[in-house]
Amino acid sequence: MTQEQILEQVSQIVAETLDLEGLRLDLSMSAVDIPGWDSLANVQIMVAVERAFGVRFRTGDIASMANLGELVARLESRQARMTETSY
């Protein structure tokens, strides 16, 4: 998946979780930029992201992500590693 495809899928997850139709996210955005993204929503979003992408993040990994760009980069990296090991 490309970075844009990953961001689109994450955007859909966030929009569904927060019930925000037409939500458009960009890589520089963080939770403070998105209405309703509080600590409980963060847990729900991260669980949904982990399920959708077939990955698991440690709590420290999640806490250290400053914005969506970092989340997308980590998902992209994990997917690349999963693709390499499947060959």
Biopython code that builds the backbone (N, CA, C, O; Angstrom):
import numpy as np
from Bio.PDB.StructureBuilder import StructureBuilder

atoms = [
    (1, "MET", "N", (0.837, -1.191, 0.000)),
    (1, "MET", "CA", (0.000, 0.000, 0.000)),
    (1, "MET", "C", (0.876, 1.247, 0.000)),
    (1, "MET", "O", (1.952, 1.273, 0.597)),
    (2, "THR", "N", (0.399, 2.257, -0.671)),
    (2, "THR", "CA", (1.109, 3.530, -0.665)),
    (2, "THR", "C", (0.750, 4.312, 0.591)),
    (2, "THR", "O", (-0.199, 3.984, 1.304)),
    (3, "GLN", "N", (1.526, 5.342, 0.839)),
    (3, "GLN", "CA", (1.271, 6.199, 1.993)),
    (3, "GLN", "C", (-0.130, 6.820, 1.896)),
    (3, "GLN", "O", (-0.835, 6.938, 2.899)),
    (4, "GLU", "N", (-0.520, 7.208, 0.693)),
    (4, "GLU", "CA", (-1.840, 7.811, 0.490)),
    (4, "GLU", "C", (-2.955, 6.807, 0.779)),
    (4, "GLU", "O", (-3.973, 7.161, 1.374)),
    (5, "GLN", "N", (-2.764, 5.558, 0.360)),
    (5, "GLN", "CA", (-3.769, 4.520, 0.604)),
    (5, "GLN", "C", (-3.897, 4.227, 2.098)),
    (5, "GLN", "O", (-5.001, 4.045, 2.613)),
    (6, "ILE", "N", (-2.768, 4.183, 2.780)),
    (6, "ILE", "CA", (-2.781, 3.941, 4.220)),
    (6, "ILE", "C", (-3.503, 5.093, 4.922)),
    (6, "ILE", "O", (-4.345, 4.865, 5.790)),
    (7, "LEU", "N", (-3.169, 6.332, 4.542)),
    (7, "LEU", "CA", (-3.818, 7.490, 5.156)),
    (7, "LEU", "C", (-5.316, 7.465, 4.889)),
    (7, "LEU", "O", (-6.101, 7.814, 5.772)),
    (8, "GLU", "N", (-5.727, 7.065, 3.704)),
    (8, "GLU", "CA", (-7.149, 6.989, 3.385)),
    (8, "GLU", "C", (-7.849, 5.969, 4.276)),
    (8, "GLU", "O", (-8.940, 6.231, 4.782)),
    (9, "GLN", "N", (-7.228, 4.813, 4.469)),
    (9, "GLN", "CA", (-7.837, 3.787, 5.315)),
    (9, "GLN", "C", (-7.891, 4.241, 6.770)),
    (9, "GLN", "O", (-8.892, 4.017, 7.451)),
    (10, "VAL", "N", (-6.831, 4.872, 7.247)),
    (10, "VAL", "CA", (-6.820, 5.396, 8.614)),
    (10, "VAL", "C", (-7.891, 6.478, 8.745)),
    (10, "VAL", "O", (-8.582, 6.536, 9.762)),
    (11, "SER", "N", (-8.039, 7.325, 7.745)),
    (11, "SER", "CA", (-9.070, 8.375, 7.760)),
    (11, "SER", "C", (-10.458, 7.769, 7.894)),
    (11, "SER", "O", (-11.290, 8.276, 8.646)),
    (12, "GLN", "N", (-10.708, 6.695, 7.173)),
    (12, "GLN", "CA", (-12.002, 6.027, 7.255)),
    (12, "GLN", "C", (-12.244, 5.469, 8.651)),
    (12, "GLN", "O", (-13.344, 5.583, 9.191)),
    (13, "ILE", "N", (-11.221, 4.872, 9.225)),
    (13, "ILE", "CA", (-11.333, 4.317, 10.577)),
    (13, "ILE", "C", (-11.646, 5.425, 11.574)),
    (13, "ILE", "O", (-12.544, 5.282, 12.405)),
    (14, "VAL", "N", (-10.910, 6.527, 11.493)),
    (14, "VAL", "CA", (-11.127, 7.649, 12.416)),
    (14, "VAL", "C", (-12.528, 8.225, 12.229)),
    (14, "VAL", "O", (-13.227, 8.491, 13.207)),
    (15, "ALA", "N", (-12.937, 8.417, 10.981)),
    (15, "ALA", "CA", (-14.259, 8.981, 10.701)),
    (15, "ALA", "C", (-15.373, 8.090, 11.244)),
    (15, "ALA", "O", (-16.343, 8.586, 11.816)),
    (16, "GLU", "N", (-15.238, 6.780, 11.066)),
    (16, "GLU", "CA", (-16.243, 5.849, 11.571)),
    (16, "GLU", "C", (-16.261, 5.829, 13.094)),
    (16, "GLU", "O", (-17.327, 5.839, 13.709)),
    (17, "THR", "N", (-15.087, 5.802, 13.693)),
    (17, "THR", "CA", (-14.995, 5.743, 15.153)),
    (17, "THR", "C", (-15.576, 6.994, 15.797)),
    (17, "THR", "O", (-16.268, 6.913, 16.812)),
    (18, "LEU", "N", (-15.292, 8.145, 15.206)),
    (18, "LEU", "CA", (-15.744, 9.415, 15.784)),
    (18, "LEU", "C", (-17.068, 9.894, 15.207)),
    (18, "LEU", "O", (-17.580, 10.944, 15.596)),
    (19, "ASP", "N", (-17.620, 9.123, 14.278)),
    (19, "ASP", "CA", (-18.885, 9.467, 13.617)),
    (19, "ASP", "C", (-18.805, 10.862, 12.989)),
    (19, "ASP", "O", (-19.655, 11.720, 13.229)),
    (20, "LEU", "N", (-17.761, 11.063, 12.177)),
    (20, "LEU", "CA", (-17.541, 12.331, 11.494)),
    (20, "LEU", "C", (-17.536, 12.089, 9.984)),
    (20, "LEU", "O", (-16.513, 11.716, 9.409)),
    (21, "GLU", "N", (-18.681, 12.303, 9.357)),
    (21, "GLU", "CA", (-18.777, 12.099, 7.914)),
    (21, "GLU", "C", (-17.905, 13.098, 7.167)),
    (21, "GLU", "O", (-17.791, 14.259, 7.561)),
    (22, "GLY", "N", (-17.293, 12.632, 6.087)),
    (22, "GLY", "CA", (-16.511, 13.503, 5.222)),
    (22, "GLY", "C", (-15.210, 13.986, 5.819)),
    (22, "GLY", "O", (-14.630, 14.954, 5.325)),
    (23, "LEU", "N", (-14.739, 13.342, 6.865)),
    (23, "LEU", "CA", (-13.496, 13.743, 7.515)),
    (23, "LEU", "C", (-12.321, 13.536, 6.570)),
    (23, "LEU", "O", (-12.160, 12.451, 6.012)),
    (24, "ARG", "N", (-11.510, 14.548, 6.387)),
    (24, "ARG", "CA", (-10.310, 14.460, 5.569)),
    (24, "ARG", "C", (-9.118, 14.749, 6.466)),
    (24, "ARG", "O", (-9.032, 15.811, 7.083)),
    (25, "LEU", "N", (-8.221, 13.814, 6.530)),
    (25, "LEU", "CA", (-7.044, 13.965, 7.377)),
    (25, "LEU", "C", (-5.808, 14.165, 6.522)),
    (25, "LEU", "O", (-5.767, 13.754, 5.363)),
    (26, "ASP", "N", (-4.803, 14.800, 7.103)),
    (26, "ASP", "CA", (-3.506, 14.877, 6.435)),
    (26, "ASP", "C", (-2.424, 14.442, 7.422)),
    (26, "ASP", "O", (-2.671, 14.334, 8.623)),
    (27, "LEU", "N", (-1.244, 14.200, 6.906)),
    (27, "LEU", "CA", (-0.166, 13.611, 7.698)),
    (27, "LEU", "C", (0.285, 14.481, 8.865)),
    (27, "LEU", "O", (0.832, 13.964, 9.840)),
    (28, "SER", "N", (0.068, 15.778, 8.786)),
    (28, "SER", "CA", (0.536, 16.659, 9.856)),
    (28, "SER", "C", (-0.441, 16.753, 11.023)),
    (28, "SER", "O", (-0.102, 17.308, 12.069)),
    (29, "MET", "N", (-1.651, 16.218, 10.857)),
    (29, "MET", "CA", (-2.674, 16.330, 11.898)),
    (29, "MET", "C", (-2.397, 15.379, 13.063)),
    (29, "MET", "O", (-1.801, 14.314, 12.901)),
    (30, "SER", "N", (-2.848, 15.802, 14.232)),
    (30, "SER", "CA", (-2.778, 14.952, 15.425)),
    (30, "SER", "C", (-4.151, 14.944, 16.091)),
    (30, "SER", "O", (-5.079, 15.596, 15.614)),
    (31, "ALA", "N", (-4.275, 14.227, 17.163)),
    (31, "ALA", "CA", (-5.557, 14.084, 17.846)),
    (31, "ALA", "C", (-6.156, 15.429, 18.243)),
    (31, "ALA", "O", (-7.375, 15.595, 18.202)),
    (32, "VAL", "N", (-5.335, 16.376, 18.619)),
    (32, "VAL", "CA", (-5.857, 17.681, 19.052)),
    (32, "VAL", "C", (-6.516, 18.446, 17.906)),
    (32, "VAL", "O", (-7.289, 19.372, 18.149)),
    (33, "ASP", "N", (-6.221, 18.073, 16.672)),
    (33, "ASP", "CA", (-6.788, 18.747, 15.506)),
    (33, "ASP", "C", (-8.144, 18.176, 15.087)),
    (33, "ASP", "O", (-8.807, 18.731, 14.210)),
    (34, "ILE", "N", (-8.558, 17.069, 15.712)),
    (34, "ILE", "CA", (-9.744, 16.345, 15.261)),
    (34, "ILE", "C", (-10.788, 16.326, 16.383)),
    (34, "ILE", "O", (-10.524, 15.819, 17.474)),
    (35, "PRO", "N", (-11.968, 16.879, 16.111)),
    (35, "PRO", "CA", (-13.010, 16.932, 17.143)),
    (35, "PRO", "C", (-13.401, 15.540, 17.645)),
    (35, "PRO", "O", (-13.665, 14.636, 16.853)),
    (36, "GLY", "N", (-13.434, 15.384, 18.952)),
    (36, "GLY", "CA", (-13.863, 14.131, 19.550)),
    (36, "GLY", "C", (-12.771, 13.107, 19.763)),
    (36, "GLY", "O", (-13.026, 12.051, 20.342)),
    (37, "TRP", "N", (-11.554, 13.391, 19.310)),
    (37, "TRP", "CA", (-10.462, 12.424, 19.470)),
    (37, "TRP", "C", (-9.842, 12.643, 20.852)),
    (37, "TRP", "O", (-8.891, 13.408, 21.011)),
    (38, "ASP", "N", (-10.399, 11.962, 21.830)),
    (38, "ASP", "CA", (-9.894, 12.029, 23.197)),
    (38, "ASP", "C", (-9.179, 10.721, 23.524)),
    (38, "ASP", "O", (-8.922, 9.913, 22.631)),
    (39, "SER", "N", (-8.860, 10.511, 24.790)),
    (39, "SER", "CA", (-8.087, 9.328, 25.168)),
    (39, "SER", "C", (-8.858, 8.028, 24.921)),
    (39, "SER", "O", (-8.265, 7.037, 24.495)),
    (40, "LEU", "N", (-10.156, 8.017, 25.180)),
    (40, "LEU", "CA", (-10.954, 6.823, 24.919)),
    (40, "LEU", "C", (-11.041, 6.557, 23.421)),
    (40, "LEU", "O", (-10.892, 5.418, 22.977)),
    (41, "ALA", "N", (-11.279, 7.597, 22.651)),
    (41, "ALA", "CA", (-11.330, 7.450, 21.189)),
    (41, "ALA", "C", (-9.987, 6.967, 20.654)),
    (41, "ALA", "O", (-9.941, 6.192, 19.699)),
    (42, "ASN", "N", (-8.898, 7.419, 21.263)),
    (42, "ASN", "CA", (-7.566, 6.997, 20.824)),
    (42, "ASN", "C", (-7.415, 5.485, 20.943)),
    (42, "ASN", "O", (-6.898, 4.833, 20.037)),
    (43, "VAL", "N", (-7.866, 4.936, 22.056)),
    (43, "VAL", "CA", (-7.799, 3.483, 22.246)),
    (43, "VAL", "C", (-8.643, 2.783, 21.185)),
    (43, "VAL", "O", (-8.194, 1.818, 20.567)),
    (44, "GLN", "N", (-9.853, 3.264, 20.975)),
    (44, "GLN", "CA", (-10.742, 2.649, 19.988)),
    (44, "GLN", "C", (-10.153, 2.733, 18.578)),
    (44, "GLN", "O", (-10.218, 1.768, 17.815)),
    (45, "ILE", "N", (-9.586, 3.875, 18.240)),
    (45, "ILE", "CA", (-8.984, 4.064, 16.916)),
    (45, "ILE", "C", (-7.782, 3.156, 16.735)),
    (45, "ILE", "O", (-7.636, 2.523, 15.689)),
    (46, "MET", "N", (-6.932, 3.085, 17.725)),
    (46, "MET", "CA", (-5.724, 2.263, 17.587)),
    (46, "MET", "C", (-6.064, 0.778, 17.507)),
    (46, "MET", "O", (-5.416, 0.046, 16.758)),
    (47, "VAL", "N", (-7.052, 0.318, 18.249)),
    (47, "VAL", "CA", (-7.483, -1.081, 18.154)),
    (47, "VAL", "C", (-8.011, -1.351, 16.750)),
    (47, "VAL", "O", (-7.696, -2.383, 16.156)),
    (48, "ALA", "N", (-8.807, -0.436, 16.220)),
    (48, "ALA", "CA", (-9.349, -0.605, 14.869)),
    (48, "ALA", "C", (-8.238, -0.581, 13.818)),
    (48, "ALA", "O", (-8.285, -1.343, 12.852)),
    (49, "VAL", "N", (-7.251, 0.278, 13.997)),
    (49, "VAL", "CA", (-6.112, 0.336, 13.069)),
    (49, "VAL", "C", (-5.329, -0.971, 13.131)),
    (49, "VAL", "O", (-4.964, -1.528, 12.096)),
    (50, "GLU", "N", (-5.071, -1.457, 14.336)),
    (50, "GLU", "CA", (-4.339, -2.717, 14.478)),
    (50, "GLU", "C", (-5.076, -3.858, 13.783)),
    (50, "GLU", "O", (-4.458, -4.672, 13.098)),
    (51, "ARG", "N", (-6.376, -3.918, 13.956)),
    (51, "ARG", "CA", (-7.166, -4.974, 13.300)),
    (51, "ARG", "C", (-7.124, -4.833, 11.785)),
    (51, "ARG", "O", (-6.909, -5.814, 11.073)),
    (52, "ALA", "N", (-7.326, -3.631, 11.298)),
    (52, "ALA", "CA", (-7.399, -3.390, 9.857)),
    (52, "ALA", "C", (-6.081, -3.709, 9.155)),
    (52, "ALA", "O", (-6.076, -4.204, 8.028)),
    (53, "PHE", "N", (-4.974, -3.425, 9.820)),
    (53, "PHE", "CA", (-3.671, -3.602, 9.190)),
    (53, "PHE", "C", (-2.942, -4.865, 9.654)),
    (53, "PHE", "O", (-1.856, -5.173, 9.161)),
    (54, "GLY", "N", (-3.529, -5.586, 10.587)),
    (54, "GLY", "CA", (-2.912, -6.828, 11.057)),
    (54, "GLY", "C", (-1.606, -6.613, 11.793)),
    (54, "GLY", "O", (-0.670, -7.399, 11.653)),
    (55, "VAL", "N", (-1.542, -5.547, 12.577)),
    (55, "VAL", "CA", (-0.334, -5.233, 13.345)),
    (55, "VAL", "C", (-0.696, -5.049, 14.813)),
    (55, "VAL", "O", (-1.870, -4.954, 15.171)),
    (56, "ARG", "N", (0.329, -5.001, 15.652)),
    (56, "ARG", "CA", (0.161, -4.701, 17.075)),
    (56, "ARG", "C", (1.190, -3.645, 17.442)),
    (56, "ARG", "O", (2.358, -3.747, 17.069)),
    (57, "PHE", "N", (0.752, -2.639, 18.171)),
    (57, "PHE", "CA", (1.654, -1.610, 18.659)),
    (57, "PHE", "C", (1.774, -1.723, 20.166)),
    (57, "PHE", "O", (0.803, -2.045, 20.851)),
    (58, "ARG", "N", (2.945, -1.462, 20.672)),
    (58, "ARG", "CA", (3.136, -1.361, 22.115)),
    (58, "ARG", "C", (2.599, -0.012, 22.571)),
    (58, "ARG", "O", (2.531, 0.941, 21.795)),
    (59, "THR", "N", (2.223, 0.049, 23.827)),
    (59, "THR", "CA", (1.682, 1.291, 24.374)),
    (59, "THR", "C", (2.665, 2.444, 24.192)),
    (59, "THR", "O", (2.265, 3.554, 23.841)),
    (60, "GLY", "N", (3.931, 2.188, 24.425)),
    (60, "GLY", "CA", (4.952, 3.222, 24.253)),
    (60, "GLY", "C", (5.062, 3.703, 22.818)),
    (60, "GLY", "O", (5.305, 4.884, 22.570)),
    (61, "ASP", "N", (4.881, 2.781, 21.866)),
    (61, "ASP", "CA", (4.904, 3.168, 20.449)),
    (61, "ASP", "C", (3.773, 4.132, 20.148)),
    (61, "ASP", "O", (3.967, 5.144, 19.475)),
    (62, "ILE", "N", (2.587, 3.809, 20.653)),
    (62, "ILE", "CA", (1.412, 4.648, 20.407)),
    (62, "ILE", "C", (1.620, 6.026, 21.034)),
    (62, "ILE", "O", (1.343, 7.049, 20.407)),
    (63, "ALA", "N", (2.098, 6.045, 22.248)),
    (63, "ALA", "CA", (2.281, 7.313, 22.960)),
    (63, "ALA", "C", (3.334, 8.199, 22.301)),
    (63, "ALA", "O", (3.273, 9.423, 22.416)),
    (64, "SER", "N", (4.286, 7.597, 21.621)),
    (64, "SER", "CA", (5.369, 8.384, 21.024)),
    (64, "SER", "C", (5.029, 8.954, 19.644)),
    (64, "SER", "O", (5.791, 9.757, 19.106)),
    (65, "MET", "N", (3.902, 8.552, 19.071)),
    (65, "MET", "CA", (3.528, 9.066, 17.750)),
    (65, "MET", "C", (2.958, 10.469, 17.897)),
    (65, "MET", "O", (1.948, 10.671, 18.571)),
    (66, "ALA", "N", (3.609, 11.434, 17.263)),
    (66, "ALA", "CA", (3.204, 12.834, 17.409)),
    (66, "ALA", "C", (2.073, 13.234, 16.476)),
    (66, "ALA", "O", (1.330, 14.172, 16.764)),
    (67, "ASN", "N", (1.937, 12.524, 15.350)),
    (67, "ASN", "CA", (0.894, 12.896, 14.387)),
    (67, "ASN", "C", (0.560, 11.702, 13.486)),
    (67, "ASN", "O", (1.149, 10.628, 13.610)),
    (68, "LEU", "N", (-0.386, 11.913, 12.590)),
    (68, "LEU", "CA", (-0.808, 10.837, 11.691)),
    (68, "LEU", "C", (0.304, 10.411, 10.748)),
    (68, "LEU", "O", (0.355, 9.254, 10.329)),
    (69, "GLY", "N", (1.190, 11.329, 10.413)),
    (69, "GLY", "CA", (2.323, 10.994, 9.555)),
    (69, "GLY", "C", (3.186, 9.900, 10.162)),
    (69, "GLY", "O", (3.645, 8.999, 9.460)),
    (70, "GLU", "N", (3.405, 9.982, 11.468)),
    (70, "GLU", "CA", (4.203, 8.957, 12.143)),
    (70, "GLU", "C", (3.463, 7.627, 12.186)),
    (70, "GLU", "O", (4.077, 6.573, 12.022)),
    (71, "LEU", "N", (2.158, 7.665, 12.403)),
    (71, "LEU", "CA", (1.368, 6.434, 12.385)),
    (71, "LEU", "C", (1.418, 5.794, 11.007)),
    (71, "LEU", "O", (1.645, 4.590, 10.889)),
    (72, "VAL", "N", (1.210, 6.584, 9.975)),
    (72, "VAL", "CA", (1.233, 6.071, 8.608)),
    (72, "VAL", "C", (2.613, 5.508, 8.276)),
    (72, "VAL", "O", (2.708, 4.446, 7.661)),
    (73, "ALA", "N", (3.673, 6.194, 8.666)),
    (73, "ALA", "CA", (5.030, 5.716, 8.405)),
    (73, "ALA", "C", (5.286, 4.372, 9.089)),
    (73, "ALA", "O", (5.905, 3.483, 8.505)),
    (74, "ARG", "N", (4.816, 4.229, 10.308)),
    (74, "ARG", "CA", (5.010, 2.952, 11.019)),
    (74, "ARG", "C", (4.195, 1.833, 10.379)),
    (74, "ARG", "O", (4.663, 0.699, 10.279)),
    (75, "LEU", "N", (2.985, 2.148, 9.951)),
    (75, "LEU", "CA", (2.172, 1.140, 9.268)),
    (75, "LEU", "C", (2.827, 0.740, 7.943)),
    (75, "LEU", "O", (2.863, -0.439, 7.588)),
    (76, "GLU", "N", (3.338, 1.721, 7.229)),
    (76, "GLU", "CA", (4.010, 1.458, 5.952)),
    (76, "GLU", "C", (5.240, 0.579, 6.165)),
    (76, "GLU", "O", (5.481, -0.355, 5.401)),
    (77, "SER", "N", (6.009, 0.878, 7.196)),
    (77, "SER", "CA", (7.201, 0.100, 7.519)),
    (77, "SER", "C", (6.854, -1.334, 7.909)),
    (77, "SER", "O", (7.504, -2.282, 7.470)),
    (78, "ARG", "N", (5.824, -1.480, 8.737)),
    (78, "ARG", "CA", (5.399, -2.826, 9.161)),
    (78, "ARG", "C", (4.889, -3.630, 7.980)),
    (78, "ARG", "O", (5.158, -4.828, 7.886)),
    (79, "GLN", "N", (4.157, -2.994, 7.079)),
    (79, "GLN", "CA", (3.651, -3.712, 5.920)),
    (79, "GLN", "C", (4.793, -4.134, 5.007)),
    (79, "GLN", "O", (4.754, -5.220, 4.428)),
    (80, "ALA", "N", (5.800, -3.292, 4.874)),
    (80, "ALA", "CA", (6.958, -3.640, 4.051)),
    (80, "ALA", "C", (7.685, -4.845, 4.639)),
    (80, "ALA", "O", (8.103, -5.741, 3.905)),
    (81, "ARG", "N", (7.834, -4.866, 5.961)),
    (81, "ARG", "CA", (8.491, -6.005, 6.617)),
    (81, "ARG", "C", (7.662, -7.278, 6.464)),
    (81, "ARG", "O", (8.217, -8.358, 6.264)),
    (82, "MET", "N", (6.341, -7.158, 6.555)),
    (82, "MET", "CA", (5.479, -8.328, 6.414)),
    (82, "MET", "C", (5.550, -8.869, 4.987)),
    (82, "MET", "O", (5.508, -10.081, 4.779)),
    (83, "THR", "N", (5.657, -7.975, 4.005)),
    (83, "THR", "CA", (5.758, -8.392, 2.616)),
    (83, "THR", "C", (7.072, -9.092, 2.363)),
    (83, "THR", "O", (7.111, -10.097, 1.654)),
    (84, "GLU", "N", (8.156, -8.576, 2.932)),
    (84, "GLU", "CA", (9.476, -9.186, 2.770)),
    (84, "GLU", "C", (9.518, -10.599, 3.350)),
    (84, "GLU", "O", (10.121, -11.496, 2.761)),
    (85, "THR", "N", (8.881, -10.794, 4.497)),
    (85, "THR", "CA", (8.939, -12.109, 5.142)),
    (85, "THR", "C", (7.998, -13.118, 4.506)),
    (85, "THR", "O", (8.113, -14.319, 4.748)),
    (86, "SER", "N", (7.053, -12.626, 3.681)),
    (86, "SER", "CA", (6.105, -13.562, 3.074)),
    (86, "SER", "C", (6.646, -14.167, 1.782)),
    (86, "SER", "O", (6.018, -15.060, 1.214)),
    (87, "TYR", "N", (7.795, -13.700, 1.312)),
    (87, "TYR", "CA", (8.372, -14.244, 0.080)),
    (87, "TYR", "C", (9.239, -15.426, 0.361)),
    (87, "TYR", "O", (9.805, -16.010, -0.563)),
]
sb = StructureBuilder()
sb.init_structure("model")
sb.init_model(0)
sb.init_chain("A")
sb.init_seg("    ")
for serial, (resi, resn, name, xyz) in enumerate(atoms, 1):
    if name == "N":
        sb.init_residue(resn, " ", resi, " ")
    sb.init_atom(name, np.array(xyz, "f"), 0.0, 1.0, " ", f" {name:<3s}", serial, name[0])
structure = sb.get_structure()
